[in-house]
Amino acid sequence: MQNRRPILMIIIGFLLVLAGWFFPLLMVMKLLESTFLLSFLSYAFSIGGILLGVIGTAMYTSMNRRK
């Protein structure tokens, strides 16, 4: 279970970054109304996904370095 946790963090981070890209795309295409909350959530998804991906990658490399 411990080996799967960094990979899960990387996958969740990727999905958050993807959502942070997809929502602004829908706002530009005028399929979603551009609100402050949606713009802020999109930004938070992008930043959170990047941070989660970097932390997951660091955990993954540190676990595999020990072997």
N, C-alpha and C positions, 0 to 999 in steps of 0.2 A: 504494500500500500504506500509505503514511503517513496518508492521510486516513481509512482504515478502522479504524485502531487505536483511536482514542477511542470510536468507535461500538461496536466489539467490547467494549471495557472497560465501557461503559454496559450493554450487553446481559448480560454476565457478572455484573455487579453486580446487575442486576435479578433474574437467576436465583438468585443467592445470597440476596438478600433474600426472594425467594419461598420458597426452601427453608427459610430461617430462620423463616418464618411457618407453613409447612406441617407441619414436624415437631412443633412444639408443639400444633398443631391435632390431629394424630393421637394425641399423648400424652393430650390432654384427652378425646378420644373413646375412649380406652383401646384403640386399635388397635395402638399401640406401647407397650412398657414404658418408663416414665419412669426413665431412669438418669442418673447424673451426667454421664457421657460424652456421651450424646445431648443433654442440656440444654446442656452447654458447647459442643458443636459447633453447635447451633442458634443460640446467642448469637454465636458466632464467625462463622457464616455471615451473620447479620444485620449485625454491625458491619463485617465485611469487605466485604459488598455495598454498604453505604452509602458506605464510604470509596472503594471502586473506582468507584462511580457518580459521586461528587463529583469525583474526580481525572479521570475520563474526560470529564465535563462541562466542567471547567476547561480541559483540553487541547483539546477541541472548540471552545470559544469563543475561546481564544487563537489557534488556527489560522485560524479564520474572521475574526477581527478584523484580521489582517494583510492580508487580501485587499482 
